[in-house]
Amino acid sequence: MDVPRERVLLIHVTLHGEVDLDDGAEFFHLASDSDADVLELLSVARSRPDPATFIGSGKVQELAEKVRETAADLVLFDRTLSPIQERNLERALQCRVIDRVGLILDIFARRARTHEGQLQVELAQLTRLRTRLIRGWTHLERQRGGIGLRGPGETQLETDRRLIGDRIQSLRHKLQKVAAHRRTQRRARQRAPLPTVALVGYTNAGKSTLFNALTQRSNYAADRLFATLDPAIGRLQVAGQDAVLLADTVGFMRDLPTDLIAAFRATLEEVNQAQLLLHVVDGSAPDRDAQMAAVESVLREIGADTLPVLLVYNKADQTGESSGCVYDASGILQAVNISARSGAGLEALLQAILERVGRPILRVELTLNPEEGAWRASLHRVATVLAEDFDEEGKIRMVFDIDDLAWRRLRAQMHAHGCQAPEPTSTIPELIKEGDWYAVE
């Protein structure tokens, strides 16, 4: 039997000094994608948030009248509300109230398909719920107290908090195992001399469509917010050869819940390990710059803001922009205009990717002290060891091939711990020409 859709009123709040380019359109799509029956979107302008209700007592009275007129089941706010604001609004409106964060978490819960995704969403939901337990026990009249009520209410509340805390610890333990499994998979990929390129961008910018177009896959992609949540990795075919690993990631959004970012950190590690980020931008979006700023904010939060980035403006078929590379006055590549749906500009994008990640494989000769065996283990994970021997003092002499970026990262870590790592001996092509004894034909 079909469950009747909830009748929902949307409240879009604009604060003084803010630039509102979409007039609540994104929030409307979020609510529609959650299978709600949207009755009306109401806009409210405020100079600053009201501490008790966010929108002020006068607007709350107007909204309460609108709720009674429309028989709304739920009111959604396009803002992050504090627990006390949610509670005050629910009392005044006599219906459920959910903020933007709660709506996003609900959408993620509906669309998480893998076991990992479900664990991540549950962790974020419980972390948020722990601060909002007061709503769940109004039948115990904990606020008023009373004979036989105050004690049990407080006891039950503390019990719930403890149970939620235990479940959160259990979920974190399970996600640590997931992260360990991902690290094992990543180490296996790092043994191959294939650079990784990660797709990042605002939700519904077309990342999954671009991923399918470049890797010749048919992963789920749709014109909706957060259509795909689970990461995917595929081999990018270039000139008939496997040249690049391409990683598709969950889409970002402004005001993305911090708890959700923390829960998805294991998934987003693919971004941190990439040699290049393709920042896919919806070129047709009216608030394109704001969306780009939101993505950059999330990248800073996960520590990926220092990685090389190539801007990819998607949906050129809708904007009328010509596809291809965009250069500045100095001839430096700034971005690539494409249409992932039609395929326009993809050849230029492939060439730009190869130019950015086509770094040489370095050959390095390194001597480690006996107590520096951990670095030897790291090199065996990320490099191709060609020669290795131990002298009478226990020192380890190694000759290995390693990707340029991987070596720079490892070398920086070694220097930070007092291990003196040398500059690379040479690049592979040069050594082959010189005919070195350990050159690989």
C-alpha positions as CSV (number, residue, x, y, z in Angstrom):
1,M,0.0,0.0,0.0
2,D,1.4,3.4,-1.0
3,V,2.2,5.7,1.9
4,P,0.5,9.1,1.6
5,R,3.0,11.9,1.0
6,E,3.4,14.5,3.7
7,R,1.9,17.9,3.1
8,V,4.8,20.4,3.4
9,L,5.2,24.1,3.7
10,L,8.7,25.5,2.8
11,I,10.2,28.5,4.5
12,H,13.0,30.2,2.7
13,V,14.7,32.8,4.8
14,T,17.0,35.6,3.5
15,L,19.1,37.6,6.0
16,H,20.2,41.2,5.5
17,G,23.2,41.5,3.3
18,E,22.9,38.1,1.6
19,V,22.6,37.7,-2.1
20,D,19.8,35.3,-3.0
21,L,20.2,34.2,-6.6
22,D,17.9,31.2,-6.8
23,D,15.1,32.5,-4.6
24,G,14.7,29.1,-2.9
25,A,14.6,27.0,-6.1
26,E,17.3,24.6,-4.8
27,F,15.5,24.1,-1.5
28,F,12.2,23.5,-3.4
29,H,14.0,20.8,-5.4
30,L,15.4,19.2,-2.3
31,A,12.0,19.0,-0.7
32,S,10.4,17.6,-4.0
33,D,13.1,15.0,-4.2
34,S,12.2,13.8,-0.7
35,D,8.8,12.7,-2.0
36,A,7.0,15.5,-0.2
37,D,3.8,17.2,-1.4
38,V,5.0,20.8,-1.4
39,L,2.0,23.1,-0.8
40,E,3.8,26.4,-0.9
41,L,7.2,28.1,-0.6
42,L,7.1,31.2,1.6
43,S,9.9,33.7,1.7
44,V,10.9,35.6,4.8
45,A,13.4,38.5,5.0
46,R,15.1,39.1,8.3
47,S,17.8,41.5,9.5
48,R,19.2,38.8,11.8
49,P,18.0,35.4,13.2
50,D,15.7,35.5,16.2
51,P,17.3,33.3,19.0
52,A,14.0,31.7,19.9
53,T,12.3,31.0,16.6
54,F,14.7,32.3,13.9
55,I,11.9,34.2,12.1
56,G,10.4,36.1,15.0
57,S,7.1,35.9,16.9
58,G,5.1,37.9,14.3
59,K,6.1,35.6,11.4
60,V,5.5,32.6,13.6
61,Q,1.9,33.6,14.1
62,E,1.4,34.2,10.4
63,L,2.9,30.8,9.7
64,A,0.7,29.1,12.3
65,E,-2.3,30.5,10.5
66,K,-1.0,29.2,7.2
67,V,-0.4,25.7,8.7
68,R,-4.0,25.6,9.9
69,E,-5.4,26.8,6.5
70,T,-3.4,24.3,4.5
71,A,-3.6,21.4,7.0
72,A,0.2,21.0,6.6
73,D,1.9,18.0,8.3
74,L,5.4,19.4,8.2
75,V,7.2,22.7,7.9
76,L,10.7,22.7,6.4
77,F,13.1,25.6,7.0
78,D,15.9,26.4,4.5
79,R,18.2,27.2,7.5
80,T,20.0,25.3,10.2
81,L,17.9,25.5,13.4
82,S,19.1,25.0,16.9
83,P,17.3,22.4,19.0
84,I,15.5,25.1,21.1
85,Q,14.3,26.9,17.9
86,E,12.9,23.6,16.5
87,R,11.1,22.9,19.8
88,N,9.6,26.4,20.1
89,L,8.5,26.4,16.5
90,E,6.8,23.0,16.9
91,R,4.9,24.2,19.9
92,A,3.7,27.3,18.2
93,L,2.8,25.7,14.9
94,Q,1.5,22.4,16.3
95,C,3.2,20.3,13.6
96,R,6.6,18.9,13.0
97,V,9.5,21.2,12.0
98,I,12.6,20.1,10.2
99,D,15.5,22.3,9.1
100,R,17.8,22.0,6.1
101,V,20.2,19.7,7.7
102,G,17.4,17.2,8.7
103,L,16.1,17.3,5.2
104,I,19.5,16.5,3.6
105,L,20.0,13.7,6.1
106,D,16.6,12.3,5.2
107,I,17.5,12.3,1.5
108,F,20.8,10.6,2.1
109,A,19.0,7.9,4.2
110,R,16.6,7.2,1.4
111,R,19.3,6.9,-1.3
112,A,22.1,5.2,0.5
113,R,22.4,1.8,-1.2
114,T,25.6,0.2,0.0
115,H,26.2,-1.0,3.6
116,E,28.9,1.6,4.0
117,G,26.6,4.4,2.9
118,Q,23.9,3.3,5.3
119,L,26.4,3.2,8.2
120,Q,27.6,6.7,7.3
121,V,24.1,8.2,7.2
122,E,23.0,6.5,10.4
123,L,26.1,7.9,12.2
124,A,25.3,11.4,11.1
125,Q,21.6,11.0,12.0
126,L,22.4,9.7,15.5
127,T,25.0,12.4,16.1
128,R,22.4,15.0,15.3
129,L,19.6,13.2,17.2
130,R,21.6,13.1,20.5
131,T,21.1,16.9,20.9
132,R,17.4,16.7,20.1
133,L,16.1,13.9,22.3
134,I,13.9,16.3,24.3
135,R,11.3,16.2,21.6
136,G,10.9,12.4,21.8
137,W,9.7,12.4,25.5
138,T,7.0,15.1,25.7
139,H,4.6,12.5,26.9
140,L,6.5,12.2,30.2
141,E,5.9,15.9,30.9
142,R,9.6,16.4,31.7
143,Q,9.3,20.2,31.5
144,R,6.5,20.4,34.1
145,G,7.6,17.7,36.3
146,G,5.1,16.1,38.7
147,I,4.6,13.2,41.0
148,G,5.9,10.0,39.5
149,L,6.9,11.7,36.3
150,R,10.1,13.8,36.7
151,G,12.3,10.9,37.8
152,P,11.4,8.4,35.1
153,G,11.5,11.1,32.5
154,E,15.1,12.0,33.3
155,T,16.1,8.4,33.7
156,Q,14.7,7.5,30.3
157,L,16.3,10.5,28.6
158,E,19.7,9.5,30.0
159,T,19.1,5.9,29.0
160,D,18.4,7.0,25.5
161,R,21.5,9.1,25.4
162,R,23.6,6.2,26.6
163,L,22.1,3.8,24.0
164,I,22.7,6.3,21.2
165,G,26.2,6.9,22.4
166,D,26.9,3.1,22.4
167,R,25.4,2.9,18.9
168,I,27.6,5.8,17.7
169,Q,30.7,4.1,19.0
170,S,29.7,0.9,17.3
171,L,29.1,2.7,13.9
172,R,32.5,4.4,14.2
173,H,34.2,1.1,14.8
174,K,32.5,-0.4,11.8
175,L,33.5,2.6,9.6
176,Q,37.1,2.3,10.8
177,K,37.1,-1.2,9.4
178,V,35.6,0.2,6.1
179,A,38.4,2.8,6.0
180,A,41.0,0.1,6.6
181,H,39.5,-1.9,3.7
182,R,39.6,1.1,1.5
183,R,43.3,1.8,2.4
184,T,44.1,-1.8,1.4
185,Q,42.4,-1.3,-2.0
186,R,44.1,2.0,-2.4
187,R,47.6,0.5,-1.7
188,A,46.9,-2.1,-4.4
189,R,46.0,0.6,-6.9
190,Q,49.1,2.7,-5.9
191,R,51.3,-0.2,-7.0
192,A,50.2,0.4,-10.5
193,P,51.7,3.4,-12.2
194,L,48.3,5.0,-12.8
195,P,47.5,8.5,-11.5
196,T,44.1,9.1,-9.9
197,V,41.8,11.9,-10.9
198,A,38.8,12.6,-8.7
199,L,35.5,14.3,-9.8
200,V,34.2,16.8,-7.3
201,G,31.5,19.4,-7.5
202,Y,28.1,20.6,-6.4
203,T,25.3,18.1,-6.4
204,N,23.6,17.7,-9.8
205,A,26.5,19.3,-11.7
206,G,26.8,16.2,-13.9
207,K,29.7,14.3,-12.3
208,S,28.1,10.9,-12.7
209,T,27.2,11.6,-16.3
210,L,30.7,12.7,-17.0
211,F,32.1,9.7,-15.2
212,N,30.0,7.4,-17.4
213,A,31.0,9.2,-20.6
214,L,34.7,9.0,-19.8
215,T,34.8,5.4,-18.5
216,Q,32.2,4.0,-20.8
217,R,30.1,2.8,-17.9
218,S,26.4,3.0,-17.2
219,N,26.3,3.9,-13.5
220,Y,23.1,5.5,-12.3
221,A,22.8,9.2,-13.2
222,A,19.8,11.5,-13.0
223,D,18.8,15.1,-13.1
224,R,18.2,15.3,-9.4
225,L,20.0,16.4,-6.2
226,F,22.2,13.7,-4.6
227,A,21.3,11.2,-7.3
228,T,24.3,9.0,-6.4
229,L,25.9,8.8,-3.0
230,D,28.3,5.8,-3.3
231,P,31.8,6.4,-4.8
232,A,32.9,4.7,-8.0
233,I,36.3,4.1,-9.5
234,G,36.9,3.3,-13.2
235,R,39.7,3.2,-15.7
236,L,39.8,6.0,-18.1
237,Q,40.6,4.8,-21.6
238,V,43.0,7.1,-23.5
239,A,44.3,6.1,-26.9
240,G,43.3,2.5,-26.3
241,Q,45.3,2.2,-23.1
242,D,44.4,2.3,-19.4
243,A,46.0,5.6,-18.5
244,V,44.1,7.1,-15.6
245,L,42.0,6.0,-12.6
246,L,38.8,8.2,-12.4
247,A,37.0,8.4,-9.1
248,D,33.4,9.7,-8.8
249,T,32.4,11.1,-5.4
250,V,29.3,12.3,-3.6
251,G,28.1,15.8,-4.6
252,F,28.6,18.7,-2.3
253,M,26.1,21.4,-1.3
254,R,26.1,24.7,0.7
255,D,25.5,24.2,4.4
256,L,26.3,20.5,4.1
257,P,26.0,19.0,7.6
258,T,29.4,18.8,9.3
259,D,28.4,15.5,10.9
260,L,27.6,14.2,7.4
261,I,31.0,15.3,6.1
262,A,32.7,13.6,9.0
263,A,30.7,10.4,8.5
264,F,31.6,10.3,4.7
265,R,35.3,11.0,5.4
266,A,36.3,7.5,4.5
267,T,34.6,7.9,1.2
268,L,36.1,11.3,0.6
269,E,39.6,10.0,1.2
270,E,39.6,9.2,-2.5
271,V,39.7,12.9,-3.1
272,N,42.7,13.5,-0.8
273,Q,44.7,10.8,-2.5
274,A,44.1,12.1,-6.1
275,Q,46.8,13.7,-8.2
276,L,44.2,16.0,-9.8
277,L,40.7,17.2,-8.9
278,L,38.2,17.9,-11.7
279,H,35.9,20.5,-10.2
280,V,32.7,19.9,-12.3
281,V,30.5,23.1,-12.4
282,D,27.0,23.4,-13.7
283,G,27.6,26.2,-16.1
284,S,23.9,26.9,-16.5
285,A,23.3,27.5,-12.7
286,P,22.3,31.1,-11.9
287,D,24.3,30.8,-8.6
288,R,27.3,29.2,-10.2
289,D,29.9,31.2,-8.2
290,A,28.1,30.4,-4.9
291,Q,28.1,26.7,-5.7
292,M,31.8,26.8,-6.6
293,A,32.5,28.6,-3.2
294,A,30.5,25.9,-1.4
295,V,32.6,23.1,-3.0
296,E,35.8,24.9,-2.2
297,S,34.7,25.2,1.5
298,V,34.1,21.5,1.7
299,L,37.5,20.8,0.1
300,R,39.1,22.9,2.8
301,E,37.2,21.1,5.5
302,I,38.5,17.7,4.3
303,G,42.0,19.0,3.8
304,A,42.0,18.7,0.0
305,D,42.3,22.4,-0.8
306,T,46.0,22.2,-1.7
307,L,45.6,19.6,-4.5
308,P,45.8,20.7,-8.2
309,V,42.3,21.5,-9.6
310,L,41.0,21.8,-13.1
311,L,37.7,23.6,-13.6
312,V,35.2,21.8,-15.9
313,Y,32.2,23.8,-16.9
314,N,29.5,21.3,-17.8
315,K,26.2,21.7,-19.7
316,A,27.6,23.8,-22.5
317,D,24.7,22.6,-24.6
318,Q,22.4,24.6,-22.3
319,T,24.5,27.8,-21.9
320,G,25.4,28.2,-25.6
321,E,29.1,28.4,-24.7
322,S,31.5,26.9,-27.2
323,S,33.1,23.6,-26.0
324,G,36.8,23.3,-25.6
325,C,39.7,24.7,-23.5
326,V,39.6,28.2,-22.0
327,Y,42.9,30.1,-21.7
328,D,43.9,33.3,-20.0
329,A,45.8,36.2,-21.7
330,S,49.1,34.4,-20.9
331,G,48.0,31.2,-22.6
332,I,47.6,29.3,-19.4
333,L,44.7,26.8,-19.3
334,Q,41.9,28.0,-16.9
335,A,39.0,25.7,-17.6
336,V,37.4,23.3,-20.1
337,N,33.8,23.8,-21.4
338,I,32.1,20.5,-22.0
339,S,28.7,18.8,-22.3
340,A,28.9,15.5,-20.6
341,R,25.5,14.5,-22.1
342,S,26.3,15.2,-25.7
343,G,30.1,14.5,-25.5
344,A,31.1,18.0,-26.8
345,G,34.5,19.0,-25.4
346,L,35.4,15.6,-24.0
347,E,38.5,15.2,-26.2
348,A,39.8,18.6,-25.1
349,L,39.2,17.5,-21.5
350,L,41.1,14.3,-22.0
351,Q,44.0,16.1,-23.4
352,A,44.0,18.6,-20.5
353,I,43.9,15.7,-18.0
354,L,46.9,14.0,-19.6
355,E,48.8,17.3,-19.6
356,R,48.1,17.7,-15.8
357,V,48.8,14.1,-14.6
358,G,51.4,13.0,-17.1
359,R,54.3,13.4,-14.7
360,P,57.4,11.3,-15.1
361,I,58.2,8.2,-13.1
362,L,61.2,9.0,-11.0
363,R,64.1,6.7,-10.2
364,V,65.5,7.2,-6.7
365,E,68.5,5.7,-4.8
366,L,68.0,5.9,-1.0
367,T,69.9,4.6,2.0
368,L,67.9,4.1,5.3
369,N,69.2,3.6,8.8
370,P,68.2,0.4,10.6
371,E,65.6,2.2,12.7
372,E,63.9,3.6,9.6
373,G,62.3,0.4,8.5
374,A,58.8,1.9,8.5
375,W,59.8,4.0,5.5
376,R,61.1,0.9,3.7
377,A,57.6,-0.6,4.2
378,S,56.0,2.5,2.9
379,L,58.2,2.4,-0.2
380,H,57.3,-1.2,-0.9
381,R,53.6,-0.1,-0.9
382,V,53.8,2.9,-3.2
383,A,56.9,2.3,-5.3
384,T,58.4,-0.4,-7.6
385,V,61.6,-1.5,-5.8
386,L,64.2,-2.6,-8.3
387,A,67.2,-3.3,-6.0
388,E,67.6,-3.7,-2.3
389,D,70.5,-4.7,-0.1
390,F,71.7,-4.5,3.5
391,D,75.3,-3.6,4.7
392,E,77.1,-4.8,7.8
393,E,75.7,-1.9,9.9
394,G,72.2,-2.8,9.0
395,K,71.6,0.1,6.6
396,I,69.3,-0.5,3.7
397,R,70.2,0.7,0.2
398,M,67.2,0.8,-2.1
399,V,66.7,1.7,-5.8
400,F,63.1,2.2,-6.8
401,D,60.7,3.8,-9.3
402,I,58.0,6.1,-8.0
403,D,55.4,8.5,-9.2
404,D,56.6,12.1,-8.9
405,L,53.7,13.3,-6.7
406,A,53.8,10.2,-4.5
407,W,57.6,10.8,-4.0
408,R,57.1,14.4,-3.1
409,R,54.4,13.5,-0.5
410,L,56.5,10.7,1.0
411,R,59.7,12.8,0.9
412,A,57.9,15.6,2.8
413,Q,56.8,13.2,5.5
414,M,60.3,11.7,5.8
415,H,61.8,15.1,6.2
416,A,59.3,16.0,8.8
417,H,60.4,13.0,10.9
418,G,64.1,13.8,10.4
419,C,64.8,11.2,7.7
420,Q,67.0,12.7,4.9
421,A,65.6,11.7,1.6
422,P,67.6,12.7,-1.5
423,E,66.5,14.2,-4.8
424,P,65.6,11.6,-7.5
425,T,68.5,10.3,-9.5
426,S,66.8,10.8,-12.8
427,T,63.6,10.0,-14.8
428,I,63.0,6.7,-16.5
429,P,63.4,7.8,-20.1
430,E,66.7,9.4,-19.3
431,L,68.0,6.3,-17.6
432,I,67.0,4.1,-20.5
433,K,68.9,6.3,-22.9
434,E,72.0,6.2,-20.6
435,G,71.8,2.4,-20.4
436,D,72.1,2.2,-16.6
437,W,72.5,-1.3,-15.2
438,Y,69.1,-1.3,-13.6
439,A,67.2,0.4,-16.4
440,V,63.9,-1.3,-17.3
441,E,63.4,-1.8,-21.0
